[in-house]
Amino acid sequence: MVAQLVKKQTNLYNTDYNLWILETVKKLENRDLDSLDWENLIEEVLGLSRSDKRKLESLLTRLIEHLLKIGYWETEKERNRAHWEGEIINFRKQIKRLLKDSPSLKPYLKDFLEECYQDSRAIVSKKSQLPLNTFPEEPIAPLEQILDENWLP
């Protein structure tokens, strides 16, 4: 009987994710812990953390892209500066909000700063058609400065 219940829950998870969520919430509200699909529930909760980390990584990459554009893409700076500055403000605010909701994510920023910087460098080189060596190999500033709302290169 228990094996059939577990199989039914797993099948629901695989066939109708939204219904699985709704049923899981109902079981949680009713404190019906014995019938929860624990395996998939644990995976989903861990997935929330991974999702926030990926979002933070993406925001940092986009922020650095725009900082590099302002700092090094001279031929487009006059025309696009206001747009790039607006994007910089946007990405900094999104990062700030995400860190406000989950302060424990802040150490992860330092962990993937180097990778985000290298990705940004490659992306801006491609978009600008400037050689990769136009952009410094090392990050243009420490993380705290990159996140500082009053700093631009």
N, C-alpha and C positions, 0 to 999 in steps of 0.2 A: 504493500500500500504506500509506504513512504517513498519507495523508488519510483512509483507511478506519479506521485505528486511532484517529485523533483524533476522528472522527465517532462511533465506537463508545463511546469514553470520555465524550464529551459527552452522548451519549444515555443512558448509564448514570447520569451525574450527574443528568440531568433525569428519569429514570424510576425509579431506585432509589438514592436518596441514601445510605442505610445501606450498601448493597453497594458503592457507589462509595468510601465511606470505608474499608471493610474491604480492598478491593482496593488502594487507594492506600497504606494502611499496609503491606500485604504487599510492595508494590513498593518502598517506602522501606526496609523491613527487609532486603530482598534487594539494595538499592542498584541497583535497576533504574530508573535515572533517565531513560533514553531513552524508556520507555513511560509515563511519568507524564503525567497530564492537567494540565499546568502552568498553563494559563489559569484553570481552576476551582480548582486548589490555591492559587494566589496570591490569588484572590478570597476563599477560605475563611480563609486566614491573616489577611488584612486584616480580614475580618469578625470575627475574634476580638477584635481591638483595638477595633473599633467597638462590639462587644457589651459589653466591659468599660467603655467610656466611657459607654454608655447606662445600664448598671447603676449606675455611680457617680453619674450625674446623677439617676437615680431615687431612690437612697438619700439624696442630699443634699436633694432636694425633700421627701421624707418626713420627714427630720430637721427641716428648717425648719418644716414644717407643725406638728409637735408642739411645737416651741419657741414658735411663735406662739400655739398653743392655750393653753399654760401661761401665756404672758405677757399674753394679752388676752381670753380667753374666760372672764370672771369667773363667769358663772352656772353653768358646768359644772366649774370648777376643783376645787372640793372633792370632787365625786363622781368625777372622772376623773383627778385628778392622778397617782395611783400608776400607772395604766395608761399615761398619756402619758410619765411619767418612764421607765417600763420600755421603751417604744418608742424613746425618745431614746437610752437605753443601747444597745439593740439596733442601731439604725441607725449609731451612732458606731462600735460594734465591727465591724460589717460593712464600713464604710468603711475602718477601720483595717486590717482583714485584706486587703482588696482592694489598698490602698496598700502593704502589706507585701510582697505578692506581685508588685506592679508599681509600684515607686516613681516611675517615669517618668509615671504618670498624675496625680500631684499637681498639676502646673501646670494641668491641665484643670479641676480644681475651681474655681480662681480664674477661669478663662475663662467658666464657666457659672454662677457664683454669682448674678449679677444675674438671669439668666433663671429659675433655680430659685427664687430668692426671690419674684419676681413671680408665678410659677406657684403657689407655696405660699400666697401672700397671697390669690390669687383662690380657691383651693380652700378655704382655711379660712374665708374670707368666706362662701362658699356653704354650707359645712357648718354654720357657726355662725349663719347668718342675720344676721350683723353687717355693717354697711356696710363696703365696702372701705376707706374712709378711717379706719376704726378702727385699721388696721395701718399702720405707717410706710411711706412710699414707698421709703425707702432700707433696705437690709438692717439688721436689728436689732443686728448685731455683725460684726466682721471674721471672716473664714473661720477663723482660728486659734482664736478664741473659740467659734465655733459648734461646732467639732470638739473643744473642750476638755471632757474627761469630768467636770470639776468645776464647769462653768458652766451655769447656768440663768438665763433672764431674770427 
